[in-house]
Amino acid sequence: MTVSAEQIEATILVMTEERGAGKTVCPSEAARALVGGNPEAWSRLMPQVRQVAVRLMKEGRVVIRRKGRPVDPDDFKGIYRLSVPE
């Protein structure tokens, strides 16, 4: 299944907005919402989800958080979560 950047963006924005201020979304939740629960399918989508999340953070539309704190979108590693901007 092919998923566009626009579909990923829309999913991230809807999920973070629905979750609300002070709450976060795991990027894998967005991937699973797009392609289902098959781990092989959603894990292949994760690099694209990360690219879209980075772009959205640079645009000020989401915040990428690691250990509860905003990160530098050009330099972060490991597990991260997404939230609406404060």
MOMO-V746018 format. One record per pair of residues at least 6 apart in sequence whose C-alpha atoms are under 8 Angstrom apart, sorted by the first residue. I is the first residue (numbers start at 1). J is the second residue. If there is no record, write none. Layout:
[[I;J] [I;J]]
//
This chain:
[[1;35] [3;34] [5;48] [5;52] [7;34] [8;30] [8;31] [8;34] [8;49] [8;52] [9;52] [9;53] [9;56] [11;30] [11;33] [11;34] [12;27] [12;30] [12;53] [13;61] [13;62] [15;25] [15;30] [16;23] [16;24] [16;25] [16;62] [16;82] [16;83] [16;84] [17;83] [17;84] [19;25] [20;83] [20;84] [21;83] [21;84] [21;85] [21;86] [22;83] [23;83] [24;81] [24;82] [24;83] [24;84] [25;81] [25;82] [25;83] [26;80] [26;81] [26;82] [27;46] [27;49] [27;50] [27;80] [27;81] [27;82] [28;42] [28;43] [28;46] [30;49] [31;42] [31;43] [31;45] [31;46] [31;49] [32;38] [32;42] [34;42] [35;41] [35;42] [36;42] [53;62] [53;64] [53;82] [54;64] [54;73] [54;74] [56;62] [56;63] [57;63] [57;64] [57;73] [58;73] [60;85] [61;84] [61;85] [62;82] [62;83] [62;84] [62;85] [63;70] [63;82] [63;83] [63;84] [63;85] [64;70] [64;71] [64;73] [64;80] [64;81] [64;82] [64;83] [65;71] [65;80] [65;81] [65;82] [65;83] [66;79] [66;80] [66;81] [67;80]]
//
